[in-house]
């Protein structure tokens, strides 16, 4: 009986540990299928917007302080920049935009193929080399926080999943340059 109980506890513990990995996989699969309704079920939009607004406000304040310096004009410029970034984020954070961010094969415009050689119409044309896939890292940062980090040629995107009850949902997107 003790062995059965221990086996059951190990199974439940393993399932709870693997749940954010599975959620991240489901989100990526929904993004690849361009199933925005399914993707939206994994996203806490108010929390994601709030995380991006904080970053937008901080960015606007840094840029104004860099250009204008410290003082009342700097504060006014930072305030104006944060209001504009808040409105842009409210309009831009949608299931479709987050799906494009997560998709493994984002829609790209087709590159025109070079014309065939005059004497060799049947020869296949060489295709340009595709960009390498971004490096992905997955892991817990706390018992109720899980991060998927994408490094795409120095552009780091951290997607933070948080435990909400028994489910995991995307609660923040953190953008940073190296």
VOPAGU-2260 file (C-alpha; in pm, 1 decimal, decimal comma):
REM VOPAGU-2260
SITE   aa  ch    i         X         Y         Z
SITE  UNK   A    0       0,0       0,0       0,0
SITE  UNK   A    1     286,1     238,8      84,3
SITE  UNK   A    2     448,7     169,6    -250,5
SITE  UNK   A    3     124,3     244,0    -434,0
SITE  UNK   A    4      83,3     570,7    -239,3
SITE  UNK   A    5     445,6     670,9    -310,2
SITE  UNK   A    6     400,1     589,2    -679,4
SITE  UNK   A    7      80,2     795,1    -691,8
SITE  UNK   A    8     251,2    1091,2    -520,8
SITE  UNK   A    9     545,8    1071,6    -763,3
SITE  UNK   A   10     305,5    1065,4   -1056,6
SITE  UNK   A   11     110,3    1368,9    -928,0
SITE  UNK   A   12     433,1    1555,7    -847,4
SITE  UNK   A   13     573,2    1483,5   -1192,7
SITE  UNK   A   14     254,6    1602,9   -1360,4
SITE  UNK   A   15     254,1    1926,0   -1158,3
SITE  UNK   A   16     622,2    1984,5   -1238,3
SITE  UNK   A   17     569,3    1923,1   -1612,0
SITE  UNK   A   18     255,4    2136,1   -1641,3
SITE  UNK   A   19     423,7    2468,9   -1739,1
SITE  UNK   A   20     638,1    2289,1   -1998,0
SITE  UNK   A   21     320,9    2142,4   -2147,4
SITE  UNK   A   22     146,9    2482,6   -2136,7
SITE  UNK   A   23     440,8    2643,2   -2321,0
SITE  UNK   A   24     422,6    2363,3   -2579,8
SITE  UNK   A   25      46,8    2413,4   -2622,3
SITE  UNK   A   26      93,0    2789,9   -2663,1
SITE  UNK   A   27     361,4    2738,6   -2927,8
SITE  UNK   A   28     146,8    2482,2   -3111,1
SITE  UNK   A   29    -153,5    2719,3   -3111,2
SITE  UNK   A   30      70,7    3000,7   -3240,3
SITE  UNK   A   31     210,8    2778,1   -3517,1
SITE  UNK   A   32    -144,9    2679,6   -3619,0
SITE  UNK   A   33    -241,9    3047,0   -3599,1
SITE  UNK   A   34    -526,7    2944,2   -3368,8
SITE  UNK   A   35    -560,8    3276,9   -3188,6
SITE  UNK   A   36    -865,8    3172,2   -2987,0
SITE  UNK   A   37    -681,3    2875,4   -2836,4
SITE  UNK   A   38    -374,8    3090,2   -2771,2
SITE  UNK   A   39    -584,1    3355,9   -2594,8
SITE  UNK   A   40    -694,4    3100,0   -2333,5
SITE  UNK   A   41    -332,2    3080,4   -2211,2
SITE  UNK   A   42    -278,1    3457,7   -2180,0
SITE  UNK   A   43    -370,2    3698,3   -1900,3
SITE  UNK   A   44    -397,9    4005,4   -2126,6
SITE  UNK   A   45    -430,2    4270,3   -1851,8
SITE  UNK   A   46    -112,8    4139,0   -1681,3
SITE  UNK   A   47      83,0    4120,5   -2009,8
SITE  UNK   A   48     -23,6    4473,2   -2104,3
SITE  UNK   A   49      76,8    4601,5   -1759,4
SITE  UNK   A   50     423,7    4445,6   -1790,6
SITE  UNK   A   51     476,0    4601,9   -2133,5
SITE  UNK   A   52     343,7    4941,0   -2016,8
SITE  UNK   A   53     598,4    4947,0   -1733,3
SITE  UNK   A   54     874,4    4875,1   -1981,9
SITE  UNK   A   55     741,9    5138,2   -2224,5
SITE  UNK   A   56     726,8    5404,2   -1953,1
SITE  UNK   A   57    1080,6    5325,2   -1834,8
SITE  UNK   A   58    1210,0    5330,8   -2192,9
SITE  UNK   A   59    1041,1    5665,3   -2267,1
SITE  UNK   A   60    1182,5    5820,4   -1950,3
SITE  UNK   A   61    1536,0    5695,8   -2027,5
SITE  UNK   A   62    1520,4    5825,1   -2384,0
SITE  UNK   A   63    1391,3    6169,7   -2282,3
SITE  UNK   A   64    1646,8    6199,4   -2001,5
SITE  UNK   A   65    1922,2    6104,9   -2245,9
SITE  UNK   A   66    1814,7    6368,9   -2499,6
SITE  UNK   A   67    1692,5    6652,1   -2274,3
SITE  UNK   A   68    1862,2    6588,0   -1940,0
SITE  UNK   A   69    1702,2    6613,8   -1597,0
SITE  UNK   A   70    1436,0    6866,8   -1506,4
SITE  UNK   A   71    1070,1    6956,2   -1558,4
SITE  UNK   A   72    1090,5    6928,8   -1936,6
SITE  UNK   A   73    1230,3    6578,4   -1898,5
SITE  UNK   A   74     943,8    6478,7   -1667,9
SITE  UNK   A   75     685,7    6618,2   -1910,1
SITE  UNK   A   76     845,1    6435,1   -2203,0
SITE  UNK   A   77     858,6    6111,3   -2005,2
SITE  UNK   A   78     492,2    6147,6   -1910,6
SITE  UNK   A   79     389,8    6214,6   -2270,2
SITE  UNK   A   80     596,7    5919,3   -2393,0
SITE  UNK   A   81     442,8    5686,0   -2136,4
SITE  UNK   A   82      87,4    5792,0   -2230,2
SITE  UNK   A   83     161,2    5727,4   -2598,1
SITE  UNK   A   84     326,8    5392,5   -2528,2
SITE  UNK   A   85      32,5    5287,2   -2306,4
SITE  UNK   A   86    -214,1    5352,7   -2588,1
SITE  UNK   A   87       0,6    5170,9   -2843,8
SITE  UNK   A   88      36,6    4870,1   -2613,6
SITE  UNK   A   89    -338,9    4855,6   -2546,9
SITE  UNK   A   90    -399,7    4845,6   -2922,6
SITE  UNK   A   91    -112,0    4612,4   -3009,7
SITE  UNK   A   92    -130,1    4334,4   -2748,0
SITE  UNK   A   93    -371,9    4092,8   -2910,6
SITE  UNK   A   94    -381,0    3714,8   -2954,4
SITE  UNK   A   95    -263,0    3765,9   -3314,6
SITE  UNK   A   96      42,1    3977,1   -3222,4
SITE  UNK   A   97     146,3    3741,9   -2942,5
SITE  UNK   A   98      93,3    3447,8   -3179,1
SITE  UNK   A   99     336,6    3600,6   -3428,6
SITE  UNK   A  100     586,7    3651,5   -3147,1
SITE  UNK   A  101     562,4    3284,9   -3044,7
SITE  UNK   A  102     522,1    3118,6   -3384,9
SITE  UNK   A  103     800,7    2890,0   -3492,1
SITE  UNK   A  104     746,7    2971,3   -3859,5
SITE  UNK   A  105     622,8    3330,8   -3871,4
SITE  UNK   A  106     467,9    3443,3   -4198,3
SITE  UNK   A  107     738,2    3611,0   -4401,6
SITE  UNK   A  108     699,0    3771,5   -4739,9
SITE  UNK   A  109     830,1    3545,6   -5011,5
SITE  UNK   A  110    1161,7    3652,8   -5157,9
SITE  UNK   A  111    1158,6    3686,0   -5534,9
SITE  UNK   A  112    1348,8    3407,7   -5703,6
SITE  UNK   A  113    1628,7    3502,7   -5941,6
SITE  UNK   A  114    1552,4    3463,3   -6310,4
SITE  UNK   A  115    1656,6    3140,3   -6479,0
SITE  UNK   A  116    1965,1    3132,3   -6698,9
SITE  UNK   A  117    1872,0    3179,4   -7066,0
SITE  UNK   A  118    2017,0    2844,0   -7170,9
SITE  UNK   A  119    1904,2    2640,0   -6867,9
SITE  UNK   A  120    1528,4    2679,9   -6799,6
SITE  UNK   A  121    1491,2    2352,3   -6604,9
SITE  UNK   A  122    1766,1    2410,1   -6349,5
SITE  UNK   A  123    1628,8    2466,1   -5995,9
SITE  UNK   A  124    1716,0    2801,5   -5846,8
SITE  UNK   A  125    1912,3    2815,6   -5521,2
SITE  UNK   A  126    1712,9    2926,1   -5218,9
SITE  UNK   A  127    1854,5    3163,6   -4961,5
SITE  UNK   A  128    1964,2    3006,7   -4633,6
SITE  UNK   A  129    1693,3    3041,7   -4367,4
SITE  UNK   A  130    1780,5    3226,6   -4048,1
SITE  UNK   A  131    1869,8    2989,9   -3765,2
SITE  UNK   A  132    1597,3    2928,4   -3508,3
SITE  UNK   A  133    1618,9    3138,2   -3192,7
SITE  UNK   A  134    1772,9    2966,4   -2893,9
SITE  UNK   A  135    1502,6    2875,7   -2639,8
SITE  UNK   A  136    1548,1    2809,6   -2270,4
SITE  UNK   A  137    1276,1    2691,0   -2032,1
SITE  UNK   A  138    1279,3    2684,7   -1655,4
SITE  UNK   A  139    1128,1    2770,2   -1322,4
SITE  UNK   A  140    1228,1    3098,9   -1157,6
SITE  UNK   A  141    1007,1    3037,7    -851,5
SITE  UNK   A  142     754,7    2773,1    -753,6
SITE  UNK   A  143     479,8    2978,4    -920,4
SITE  UNK   A  144     684,6    3139,6   -1202,2
SITE  UNK   A  145     818,3    2980,6   -1520,2
SITE  UNK   A  146    1010,3    3152,0   -1800,4
SITE  UNK   A  147    1053,2    3076,4   -2167,0
SITE  UNK   A  148    1352,4    3277,5   -2288,0
SITE  UNK   A  149    1416,9    3328,8   -2659,0
SITE  UNK   A  150    1753,8    3462,5   -2779,1
SITE  UNK   A  151    1714,4    3569,3   -3141,0
SITE  UNK   A  152    2049,3    3718,7   -3249,7
SITE  UNK   A  153    2086,7    3927,5   -2932,3
SITE  UNK   A  154    1719,0    4023,8   -2898,3
SITE  UNK   A  155    1611,2    3856,3   -2575,3
SITE  UNK   A  156    1241,4    3793,4   -2514,2
SITE  UNK   A  157    1133,9    3645,9   -2182,0
SITE  UNK   A  158     780,5    3513,1   -2156,5
SITE  UNK   A  159     680,0    3468,1   -1794,7
SITE  UNK   A  160     411,7    3216,1   -1707,2
SITE  UNK   A  161     247,5    3234,4   -1366,8
SITE  UNK   A  162      48,9    2978,0   -1177,8
SITE  UNK   A  163    -317,0    3078,4   -1156,8
SITE  UNK   A  164    -494,1    2814,3    -954,5
SITE  UNK   A  165    -400,4    2484,3   -1115,6
SITE  UNK   A  166    -337,7    2638,2   -1458,6
SITE  UNK   A  167     -42,9    2833,7   -1599,4
SITE  UNK   A  168     -94,5    3151,3   -1802,9
SITE  UNK   A  169     132,0    3404,5   -1970,1
SITE  UNK   A  170     151,2    3702,4   -1732,8
SITE  UNK   A  171     443,0    3907,6   -1868,8
SITE  UNK   A  172     653,0    3961,3   -2178,4
SITE  UNK   A  173     992,2    4117,0   -2110,4
SITE  UNK   A  174    1187,6    4256,4   -2405,8
SITE  UNK   A  175    1556,4    4335,8   -2373,3
SITE  UNK   A  176    1859,7    4389,1   -2593,2
SITE  UNK   A  177    2196,5    4249,7   -2511,5
